Amino acid sequence: MKNITRTKKIALAGVLCAVGVVGSLFSFPVFGSKCAPVQHMVNIICAVLLGPFYGVAVAFTTSLIRNLLGLGSLLAFPGSMLGALLCGIVFHITRNTWLTYIAEVLGTAVLGGLCAYPVAILLMGVESADVAFYAYIIPFLISTAAGAVLSAVVVESLKKSKVLKVDSV
């Protein structure tokens, strides 16, 4: 995908945004957070096909549209964007899809979960006494682990069928 044009990248990013928004219809609540595993699948696919910066842009745009449609919460922003950034950087450096899946899980669950705490308190009006500092790590972990499994099925199938060729560094 090195020779892909900017127009094709933007078109693919748009398609991935649409998949993330439609996929958020298949979400489930866990401890006050809406878990949308398809968003994490999109993050990983975007990291592999387009890179970290497109990944963050797709995560932000998808989160914004989901919030405008009432399909997500403000917690979607830190979780999805940090996960997309970390897995995009890891894939860009290593070209290893398995490390990319792990990076998405760690970026979303740990970093995104910790960053969701101030978002919940400052923007959502959650009382700090009502939620622990680490309270969003578990729901984000559940959501991103499911998304990583989904993306592993898709990406590894594409690699096996030779539709996707990932060069090792």
PALO-554545 format. One record per atom (N, C-alpha, C): residue in three letters; x, y, z. Coordinates in steps of 0.02 Angstrom, whole numbers, padded with zeros to 5 digits, always signed. Example, Ala and Ser with C-alpha at 12.3 -4.5 7.8 and 13.67 -1.06 7.14 Angstrom:
<atoms>
ALA+00660-00284+00390/ALA+00615-00225+00390/ALA+00660-00165+00390/SER+00642-00112+00354/SER+00684-00053+00357/SER+00645+00002+00394/
</atoms>
This chain:
<atoms>
MET+00041-00060+00000/MET+00000+00000+00000/MET+00044+00063+00000/LYS+00107+00056-00014/LYS+00151+00115-00013/LYS+00135+00163-00070/ASN+00113+00138-00127/ASN+00101+00181-00184/ASN+00029+00206-00189/ILE-00009+00198-00137/ILE-00079+00219-00138/ILE-00083+00296-00138/THR-00127+00322-00177/THR-00133+00395-00181/THR-00170+00423-00121/ARG-00162+00488-00111/ARG-00194+00521-00055/ARG-00271+00516-00061/THR-00296+00521-00121/THR-00369+00516-00132/THR-00394+00448-00112/LYS-00358+00396-00129/LYS-00378+00328-00110/LYS-00374+00319-00034/LYS-00323+00348-00003/LYS-00317+00344+00070/LYS-00376+00378+00104/ILE-00395+00437+00079/ILE-00451+00473+00109/ILE-00516+00434+00098/ALA-00524+00405+00039/ALA-00584+00365+00026/ALA-00588+00304+00072/LEU-00531+00270+00080/LEU-00529+00212+00125/LEU-00542+00234+00197/ALA-00514+00291+00217/ALA-00527+00317+00284/ALA-00601+00330+00295/GLY-00633+00357+00243/GLY-00705+00370+00247/GLY-00745+00306+00255/VAL-00726+00255+00217/VAL-00759+00190+00223/VAL-00749+00161+00292/LEU-00689+00166+00319/LEU-00676+00140+00386/LEU-00715+00179+00439/CYS-00723+00245+00429/CYS-00766+00284+00475/CYS-00837+00258+00473/ALA-00862+00245+00413/ALA-00930+00220+00406/ALA-00938+00151+00440/VAL-00889+00108+00432/VAL-00890+00043+00465/VAL-00891+00051+00541/GLY-00850+00098+00566/GLY-00848+00110+00638/GLY-00914+00137+00665/VAL-00946+00182+00628/VAL-01010+00210+00650/VAL-01065+00157+00648/VAL-01070+00122+00592/VAL-01121+00070+00587/VAL-01107+00014+00637/GLY-01044-00002+00645/GLY-01025-00054+00693/GLY-01041-00037+00765/SER-01048+00028+00780/SER-01065+00048+00848/SER-01137+00031+00866/LEU-01177+00012+00817/LEU-01244-00013+00832/LEU-01240-00078+00870/PHE-01183-00112+00864/PHE-01172-00174+00900/PHE-01128-00162+00961/SER-01152-00119+01005/SER-01115-00103+01066/SER-01152-00131+01126/PHE-01116-00134+01182/PHE-01146-00158+01243/PHE-01119-00118+01302/PRO-01161-00105+01352/PRO-01139-00065+01409/PRO-01099-00106+01460/VAL-01045-00077+01484/VAL-01006-00106+01539/VAL-00985-00050+01585/PHE-01011-00048+01646/PHE-00993+00001+01696/PHE-00998+00074+01671/GLY-01052+00091+01639/GLY-01062+00160+01617/GLY-01027+00179+01553/SER-00994+00131+01521/SER-00960+00144+01458/SER-00993+00101+01404/LYS-01000+00130+01345/LYS-01026+00091+01289/LYS-00967+00058+01253/CYS-00965-00007+01256/CYS-00911-00044+01224/CYS-00929-00059+01152/ALA-00888-00035+01106/ALA-00899-00045+01035/ALA-00837-00078+01004/PRO-00835-00144+01003/PRO-00775-00178+00979/PRO-00758-00165+00905/VAL-00809-00149+00865/VAL-00795-00136+00794/VAL-00750-00075+00786/GLN-00755-00026+00831/GLN-00712+00033+00828/GLN-00638+00012+00835/HIS-00625-00035+00878/HIS-00556-00057+00888/HIS-00531-00098+00829/MET-00577-00136+00799/MET-00559-00172+00738/MET-00540-00121+00683/VAL-00579-00068+00677/VAL-00565-00016+00628/VAL-00498+00017+00642/ASN-00483+00030+00706/ASN-00419+00060+00724/ASN-00361+00018+00699/ILE-00364-00046+00709/ILE-00309-00090+00689/ILE-00304-00095+00613/ILE-00360-00104+00580/ILE-00359-00108+00507/ILE-00333-00042+00477/CYS-00353+00014+00506/CYS-00329+00079+00483/CYS-00253+00085+00495/ALA-00230+00062+00552/ALA-00158+00065+00567/ALA-00118+00024+00516/VAL-00143-00034+00499/VAL-00108-00078+00452/VAL-00110-00049+00381/LEU-00167-00024+00361/LEU-00175-00001+00291/LEU-00153+00071+00279/LEU-00164+00115+00329/LEU-00155+00187+00317/LEU-00103+00221+00361/GLY-00090+00193+00420/GLY-00040+00224+00464/GLY-00071+00259+00524/PRO-00028+00283+00569/PRO-00051+00310+00633/PRO-00091+00375+00627/PHE-00073+00419+00582/PHE-00107+00484+00580/PHE-00177+00477+00551/TYR-00184+00437+00499/TYR-00251+00423+00474/TYR-00291+00385+00526/GLY-00258+00341+00564/GLY-00292+00304+00616/GLY-00323+00350+00669/VAL-00285+00399+00691/VAL-00310+00447+00740/VAL-00367+00488+00710/ALA-00359+00509+00647/ALA-00411+00549+00614/ALA-00475+00508+00607/VAL-00469+00445+00588/VAL-00528+00402+00581/VAL-00560+00391+00650/ALA-00519+00379+00701/ALA-00546+00369+00769/ALA-00583+00431+00793/PHE-00554+00489+00782/PHE-00586+00552+00803/PHE-00652+00563+00765/THR-00650+00555+00700/THR-00709+00567+00659/THR-00765+00518+00676/THR-00747+00455+00685/THR-00796+00404+00703/THR-00826+00420+00771/SER-00785+00438+00819/SER-00810+00455+00886/SER-00856+00516+00883/LEU-00837+00565+00843/LEU-00878+00625+00836/LEU-00947+00608+00807/ILE-00947+00570+00752/ILE-01011+00552+00721/ILE-01052+00509+00768/ARG-01021+00461+00802/ARG-01057+00419+00850/ARG-01090+00462+00904/ASN-01054+00511+00929/ASN-01082+00555+00981/ASN-01138+00598+00954/LEU-01130+00624+00894/LEU-01182+00666+00864/LEU-01246+00626+00851/LEU-01239+00561+00837/LEU-01297+00518+00825/LEU-01323+00486+00889/GLY-01290+00498+00945/GLY-01311+00468+01009/GLY-01293+00395+01015/LEU-01244+00373+00977/LEU-01223+00303+00979/LEU-01161+00291+01022/GLY-01133+00343+01050/GLY-01072+00336+01090/GLY-01073+00386+01147/SER-01020+00385+01185/SER-01012+00433+01239/SER-00946+00472+01228/LEU-00936+00523+01267/LEU-00874+00562+01262/LEU-00813+00520+01278/LEU-00823+00464+01311/LEU-00767+00420+01328/LEU-00739+00386+01266/ALA-00775+00389+01210/ALA-00750+00358+01148/ALA-00689+00395+01122/PHE-00684+00460+01136/PHE-00628+00498+01110/PHE-00560+00476+01137/PRO-00550+00478+01204/PRO-00482+00459+01227/PRO-00466+00386+01213/GLY-00515+00341+01221/GLY-00501+00270+01211/GLY-00482+00254+01140/SER-00524+00275+01094/SER-00511+00256+01024/SER-00451+00292+00995/MET-00443+00355+01011/MET-00388+00393+00981/MET-00320+00371+01006/LEU-00314+00358+01071/LEU-00250+00335+01097/LEU-00233+00264+01073/GLY-00284+00222+01069/GLY-00273+00155+01043/GLY-00251+00157+00970/ALA-00284+00199+00930/ALA-00267+00205+00860/ALA-00196+00231+00851/LEU-00178+00281+00891/LEU-00111+00309+00886/LEU-00057+00258+00904/LEU-00067+00224+00960/LEU-00016+00176+00982/LEU-00010+00117+00934/CYS-00065+00089+00912/CYS-00059+00032+00866/CYS-00032+00054+00799/GLY-00048+00114+00777/GLY-00021+00139+00714/GLY+00054+00149+00718/ILE+00078+00176+00773/ILE+00150+00186+00782/ILE+00186+00119+00786/VAL+00158+00073+00824/VAL+00189+00007+00831/VAL+00192-00029+00764/PHE+00138-00026+00725/PHE+00140-00060+00660/PHE+00189-00025+00613/HIS+00191+00040+00615/HIS+00237+00078+00571/HIS+00310+00060+00586/ILE+00326+00050+00650/ILE+00394+00035+00669/ILE+00411-00039+00659/THR+00366-00084+00678/THR+00382-00155+00679/THR+00356-00195+00619/ARG+00302-00173+00589/ARG+00267-00211+00536/ARG+00243-00279+00561/ASN+00234-00285+00626/ASN+00212-00347+00656/ASN+00139-00339+00677/THR+00094-00378+00646/THR+00023-00369+00660/THR+00006-00392+00731/TRP+00039-00442+00757/TRP+00023-00466+00824/TRP+00042-00413+00877/LEU+00098-00380+00868/LEU+00115-00325+00914/LEU+00066-00267+00906/THR+00040-00258+00846/THR-00009-00206+00833/THR-00073-00219+00871/TYR-00096-00282+00872/TYR-00156-00299+00910/TYR-00146-00284+00984/ILE-00088-00304+01010/ILE-00073-00292+01081/ILE-00069-00217+01095/ALA-00039-00179+01050/ALA-00033-00107+01059/ALA-00102-00074+01061/GLU-00148-00096+01020/GLU-00217-00069+01022/GLU-00249-00082+01089/VAL-00240-00143+01114/VAL-00270-00161+01180/VAL-00239-00118+01235/LEU-00173-00113+01236/LEU-00140-00073+01288/LEU-00155+00002+01281/GLY-00154+00026+01219/GLY-00167+00097+01209/GLY-00238+00117+01229/THR-00286+00075+01210/THR-00355+00091+01227/THR-00370+00076+01300/ALA-00354+00016+01323/ALA-00373-00003+01390/ALA-00336+00036+01444/VAL-00271+00039+01439/VAL-00232+00071+01492/VAL-00230+00147+01483/LEU-00201+00170+01427/LEU-00194+00242+01417/LEU-00263+00275+01409/GLY-00305+00247+01366/GLY-00371+00275+01355/GLY-00414+00271+01418/GLY-00408+00215+01454/GLY-00446+00208+01516/GLY-00427+00259+01569/LEU-00362+00273+01574/LEU-00339+00324+01622/LEU-00358+00394+01600/CYS-00356+00407+01535/CYS-00374+00474+01510/CYS-00450+00485+01510/ALA-00488+00431+01514/ALA-00561+00438+01517/ALA-00584+00467+01584/TYR-00544+00456+01636/TYR-00562+00481+01702/TYR-00572+00557+01704/PRO-00523+00597+01681/PRO-00535+00669+01682/PRO-00591+00690+01633/VAL-00599+00654+01578/VAL-00653+00670+01532/VAL-00721+00660+01566/ALA-00727+00605+01602/ALA-00790+00591+01637/ALA-00804+00644+01690/ILE-00753+00666+01726/ILE-00763+00714+01780/ILE-00775+00785+01752/LEU-00733+00806+01705/LEU-00737+00875+01680/LEU-00793+00886+01630/LEU-00804+00839+01585/LEU-00852+00850+01531/LEU-00919+00816+01541/MET-00920+00763+01579/MET-00982+00725+01587/MET-01015+00736+01654/GLY-00983+00773+01698/GLY-01012+00788+01763/GLY-01013+00731+01813/VAL-00972+00681+01801/VAL-00968+00625+01848/VAL-00930+00648+01910/GLU-00956+00633+01968/GLU-00922+00652+02030/GLU-00862+00607+02039/SER-00807+00637+02060/SER-00745+00598+02069/SER-00753+00545+02123/ALA-00798+00557+02170/ALA-00810+00507+02222/ALA-00848+00446+02195/ASP-00882+00456+02137/ASP-00922+00401+02109/ASP-00882+00354+02065/VAL-00822+00373+02046/VAL-00784+00331+02000/VAL-00710+00332+02021/ALA-00680+00273+02020/ALA-00609+00268+02036/ALA-00567+00290+01976/PHE-00505+00308+01990/PHE-00460+00332+01938/PHE-00450+00280+01883/TYR-00451+00217+01900/TYR-00438+00163+01853/TYR-00503+00128+01830/ALA-00561+00158+01844/ALA-00625+00125+01832/ALA-00640+00109+01760/TYR-00613+00146+01713/TYR-00629+00135+01643/TYR-00582+00086+01608/ILE-00531+00063+01643/ILE-00484+00016+01613/ILE-00518-00050+01596/ILE-00558-00077+01642/ILE-00590-00142+01631/ILE-00640-00140+01573/PRO-00686-00091+01570/PRO-00732-00090+01513/PRO-00696-00080+01446/PHE-00645-00036+01447/PHE-00607-00025+01385/PHE-00569-00088+01366/LEU-00544-00125+01415/LEU-00508-00187+01401/LEU-00554-00238+01368/ILE-00614-00245+01394/ILE-00662-00292+01366/ILE-00677-00274+01293/SER-00691-00211+01282/SER-00709-00188+01215/SER-00651-00196+01165/THR-00592-00174+01185/THR-00535-00176+01139/THR-00510-00246+01127/ALA-00515-00290+01177/ALA-00494-00359+01167/ALA-00539-00393+01116/ALA-00604-00381+01120/ALA-00651-00409+01071/ALA-00636-00380+01001/GLY-00622-00316+00997/GLY-00605-00285+00933/GLY-00540-00311+00905/ALA-00491-00324+00948/ALA-00427-00351+00925/ALA-00436-00421+00897/VAL-00479-00460+00927/VAL-00493-00527+00901/VAL-00527-00522+00832/LEU-00576-00477+00826/LEU-00609-00467+00762/LEU-00559-00446+00708/SER-00517-00399+00725/SER-00468-00374+00675/SER-00417-00428+00659/ALA-00398-00469+00707/ALA-00351-00523+00694/ALA-00380-00571+00643/VAL-00444-00586+00649/VAL-00477-00631+00601/VAL-00475-00600+00532/VAL-00492-00535+00527/VAL-00494-00501+00462/VAL-00424-00494+00433/VAL-00378-00466+00471/VAL-00311-00452+00445/VAL-00273-00517+00428/GLU-00276-00566+00472/GLU-00240-00628+00459/GLU-00271-00666+00400/SER-00336-00660+00390/SER-00368-00690+00331/SER-00345-00655+00267/LEU-00340-00589+00270/LEU-00315-00552+00212/LEU-00242-00568+00197/LYS-00203-00578+00250/LYS-00132-00597+00239/LYS-00127-00667+00209/LYS-00167-00712+00236/LYS-00164-00782+00213/LYS-00186-00788+00140/SER-00235-00747+00120/SER-00259-00750+00051/SER-00216-00707+00004/LYS-00165-00677+00032/LYS-00116-00635-00005/LYS-00147-00572-00034/VAL-00204-00552-00008/VAL-00234-00488-00027/VAL-00195-00432+00007/LEU-00173-00445+00069/LEU-00134-00398+00107/LEU-00063-00425+00115/LYS-00016-00387+00093/LYS+00054-00408+00101/LYS+00087-00360+00150/VAL+00108-00387+00206/VAL+00140-00347+00257/VAL+00214-00364+00256/ASP+00254-00313+00242/ASP+00327-00323+00241/ASP+00354-00320+00312/SER+00398-00366+00327/SER+00431-00364+00393/SER+00491-00318+00389/VAL+00505-00283+00444/VAL+00562-00238+00446/VAL+00623-00277+00466/
</atoms>
